[in-house]
Structures are given as C-alpha cells and as structure tokens.
C-alpha cells in the first residue's frame, strides 16, 4: 500500500479490509514523511504496532 492510500483509509468513515502479515488490522495514523503507520489488530485493540505502510495490504 502507498502512503496516500493509507492516509485516505484513516480519514474515511468506511471500514476498509486491510491486513498486516495476513492479520486484519485497523490503521490509526500514518506519518506521511516516514511512511510508518500506527495500527492495531482488529481482534486485539490493545496490541498496537508501528509498521511500514508498504507492509499493509488492502483487500
């Protein structure tokens, strides 16, 4: 995924199916300068990670 699309998903009110390493996630924020996304696993909201947006897949 690219930075612009990840940022658009965070701004949308529609839930978009996105995965990280095959696991469904929610994108909380995207740093457009670094390309790092703050995410959490859908089924584990307290499990927050910082990952490259290029590692995210939209379905």
PyMOL commands that set and color helices and strands:
alter all, ss='L'
color gray80, all
select helices_A, chain A and resi 3-11+53-55
alter helices_A, ss='H'
color red, helices_A
select strands_A, chain A and resi 18-20+23-31+36-41+44-52+56-58
alter strands_A, ss='S'
color yellow, strands_A
deselect
rebuild
show_as cartoon
